């Protein structure tokens, strides 16, 4: 008997700042939409376990897309992208997420982003909270300087090995080998865009002094970080969360920067806890 | 002390040359590096994935491509089976703790996958400090 997954994949073409993107997404489940974004330089397989977890798919429509230039989502179809240095900006990132949600006619999705997409989650909470039921930034901070590096795409090195080896250290050493190697593998595939992604993360993303403007009454915010994440340590995320009135913070013990991918069984109860907090806040 | 360090060096050589990850990736793994553990320094010469030489306390002017420097206590934490947070790799420990990486970083980056795997063998062999 073949093991056929209930997860399905489709493409949608969207316009973002006059750039035409053909975007691939995976989805499974029924209920309010839960939109999941991968980390920099990788793709939606990071959410493979959540997409097939009936404890969540029985309650939510889980949607995990590949951002443009990642996974099965190509660079823009209507531009000579190969003649430009890819540098992601906050404006374009926010517009991409909202255009994708509009294209799928998602009503008040919950947004779940990690690392650079955890950071854009803060921008979504600041700029357009009314569009989302709730926002869960993972591994995010108000400011994350220092990682827009030439090493990610250097002609004298093997970019796939450099990018993925950096990623290796961001995971908890006790996470299972097979899951850590898959997480590393995804990063090997996306190494070419890491520097451009991190232009947003370390250069254009800077919400220092603006976090107090986020209104969690319009959109609940729960921030979570793994205890082994050296890139965004718990104290950094906690300090960010404390600047947002009403924001909750959860430290995820024995997890690193890729909790949903490196050790899903440990991540699952934390995600359930975050969703329960959101339900409680929305009920009051 | 000298005998213990020599025994550790042999253990580290055997661990490196029998490690399936290094032997899978390391056909061109060639570089010289220094591990400065405060109480003791270890010079390692790698050639095509094999340990050419491990020297305990090499002479001060012995050349190497790159070097890692940290107090002995940091090396002991990094070599635990399950290191505490931020002692679990050279990126983590150099960004968040007191590990310093010096020298020709290009050579480190060129050999990063293999060096990372070899560095983690310290969790099996421990450190001689």
HADDOCK unambig.tbl for C-alpha pairs under 7 A between the chains (distance, minus, plus):
assign (segid A and resid 157 and name CA) (segid B and resid 109 and name CA) 6.37 0.50 0.50
assign (segid A and resid 157 and name CA) (segid B and resid 110 and name CA) 4.84 0.50 0.50
assign (segid A and resid 158 and name CA) (segid B and resid 110 and name CA) 6.44 0.50 0.50
assign (segid A and resid 161 and name CA) (segid B and resid 112 and name CA) 6.95 0.50 0.50
assign (segid A and resid 161 and name CA) (segid B and resid 113 and name CA) 5.68 0.50 0.50
assign (segid A and resid 162 and name CA) (segid B and resid 109 and name CA) 6.16 0.50 0.50
assign (segid A and resid 162 and name CA) (segid B and resid 112 and name CA) 6.16 0.50 0.50
assign (segid A and resid 162 and name CA) (segid B and resid 113 and name CA) 6.90 0.50 0.50
assign (segid A and resid 165 and name CA) (segid B and resid 112 and name CA) 6.59 0.50 0.50
assign (segid A and resid 165 and name CA) (segid B and resid 113 and name CA) 5.69 0.50 0.50
assign (segid A and resid 166 and name CA) (segid B and resid 91 and name CA) 6.78 0.50 0.50
assign (segid A and resid 169 and name CA) (segid B and resid 88 and name CA) 6.66 0.50 0.50
assign (segid A and resid 169 and name CA) (segid B and resid 89 and name CA) 5.33 0.50 0.50
assign (segid A and resid 169 and name CA) (segid B and resid 91 and name CA) 6.30 0.50 0.50
assign (segid A and resid 169 and name CA) (segid B and resid 92 and name CA) 6.28 0.50 0.50
assign (segid A and resid 173 and name CA) (segid B and resid 82 and name CA) 6.34 0.50 0.50
assign (segid A and resid 173 and name CA) (segid B and resid 88 and name CA) 6.68 0.50 0.50
assign (segid A and resid 174 and name CA) (segid B and resid 82 and name CA) 6.54 0.50 0.50
assign (segid A and resid 227 and name CA) (segid B and resid 85 and name CA) 6.63 0.50 0.50
assign (segid A and resid 228 and name CA) (segid B and resid 85 and name CA) 4.82 0.50 0.50
assign (segid A and resid 228 and name CA) (segid B and resid 86 and name CA) 6.44 0.50 0.50
assign (segid A and resid 230 and name CA) (segid B and resid 86 and name CA) 5.93 0.50 0.50
assign (segid A and resid 230 and name CA) (segid B and resid 92 and name CA) 5.33 0.50 0.50
assign (segid A and resid 230 and name CA) (segid B and resid 96 and name CA) 6.65 0.50 0.50
